[in-house]
């Protein structure tokens, strides 16, 4: 089917019109971006170099960290450059690429979080089955399945979106290209697009949410039989994970299931931050830097590099 797009480029929005505020927003986003890269890169380095962390849990942590570095790179650097230069144009091809990558990384992020909840459930509730259920072969298969199915999901949504005709305006009321903002610009019938989003929300998000919820119900029911000290360790890790997953999913649903009205508010620009920037920023803290083994491995790597420089 031919693409009947009538515009050759789109204009992305900035968080503010004044240069001073744009500079402030850019510096804040850049700081968050650099901290996110540093935290996730540290996790990748430590889990790769330390042989003691050669376990399924850290295999998925490493994959999640690599994913998060890619995920946050799709939107933040471009938004910072646009704010600093004042040039917010993006080509149709560039916009389609950004839409594809955002959906792809968000999908894989959700599936990885679901797999990690399952890993935690098996480790706590079925420890005797852990070596079989979480064998290296199974971990690789689950990872590849997540990555490949993400290509299908992102490809379908991107293709469906860019088959539309965009003739109302070329101004995207967002700091990056996303499907809901593009649907508001279309003068074509978008009912099939909304049904596709609704179907994905029910099947993908709903399925993962049910799986994560059931995993943690079983985890908590098992942990309550542990000594108080052990309960505290599990809860201190699981509760932040649940909070991040809740913020991640609720922000996605709020953005993608919102009625397609043309009026935009600052809230509409802030909500996507909670599923594109916040999870990659918080994941190293919640999943890794709160882990005693990871913290010890980080200290070893830092001390080793320090003495090698001396």
Buried (B, 14 or more C-beta within 10 A) or exposed (E): EEEEBEBEEBBBBBBBEEEEEBEBBBEEBBEBBEEBBEBBBBBBBBBEEBEEBEBBBBBBBBBBBBBBBBBBBBBBEBBBEBBBEEEBEBEBEBBBBBBBBBBBBBBBBBBBBBBBBBBBBBBBBBEEEBEEBBEEEEBEEBBEEBBEBBEEBBEEBBEBBBBBBBBEBBBBBBBBBBBBBBBBBBEBEBEEBBEBBEEBBEEBBEEBBEBBEEBBEBBBEBBEEEEEEEBEBBBEBBEBBBEBBEBBBEBBBBBBEEEEEEEBEEEBBEBBBBBBBBBBBBBBEBBBBBBEBBEBBBEBBEEEEEEEEE
